[in-house]
Amino acid sequence: MLILLPPSEGKADAGTGRRLDLSRLSLPELNPAREEVLTALVALCAGPDEAAARAALGLSEGQRDELRRNVRLTRAATAPAAHIYTGVLYEALDLGSLPAAAQRAARRSVLISSGLWGAVRLTDRIPPYRCPIGVKLPGPGALSAYWRRALAPALAAAAGDRPVLDLRSGAYAATWTPRGELAERTVTVRVLHERQVDGVPVRSVVSHFNKATKGRLVRDLLLAGARPRTADQVVTALRDLKYTVVEQPGPAGRPRQVDVVVTEL
């Protein structure tokens, strides 16, 4: 199974090892695109108009250190992506505490979407950075559209004949939508919170806890040693783990959509 995760805005403060080497990253066919985005990002952050750079990246005046960090990306120390991303989803996933077999499965299965790198595996060494998918850079332009052109063949090849569990957030999901037969092997997940309002169950989309639930969901699948071979088996694996899964109707040739309903956050 291929598991697609979003990145996190929260990242480690610094890497601990060698400098960035694009040639060592997974999905090497993405390297020309990675280099173009990286060059444009560094140039923007090193330019004379700090206010324009902060505005492009959605940074406040108090976050100007993020610009300085981006300027140093090509010579900054790196760490495995598993250590760089530190947000809510990754805290709930807690990769470092998994047993060895589950960690090996995670390294085989997980790809993390990125506005800067396109997609990386947990073992890929990258520096901390700031580059949301909603950014528009001089040259590459809007990153969501830019990566949509580059990612399709790479992610389709990474999936191979395996099912895909797509847990990306909306903006990152927009960079690649599986088509045809691969779409039929893809399961997308939305997390809903169910609570009682005047004795009536009401379900609503959650944001912060959506990330935590997705982290726990992946952790549970890895701990269970789940190895589904079809989309149906992905859904069955989630139900076997006692998740409440509600399938949503959708058009043929598109990924299957399921809601995971939680009553506790």
Buried (B, 14 or more C-beta within 10 A) or exposed (E): BBBBBBBBEBBEEEBEEEBBEBEEBBBEEBBEBBEBBBBBBBBBBBEEEBEEBBEBBEBEEEEBEBBEBBBBBBEBBBBBBBBBBBBBBBBBBEBEEBEEEBBEBBBEBBBBBBBBBBBBBBBBBBBBBBBBBBBEBEEBEEBBEBBBEBBBEBBBEBBEEBBBBBBBBEBBBBBBBBBEEBBBBBBBBBBBBBEEEEEEEEBEEBEEBBBBBBBBBBBBBBBEEBEBEBBEBBBBBBEEBEBEBEEEEEEEEBBBBBBBBBEEE
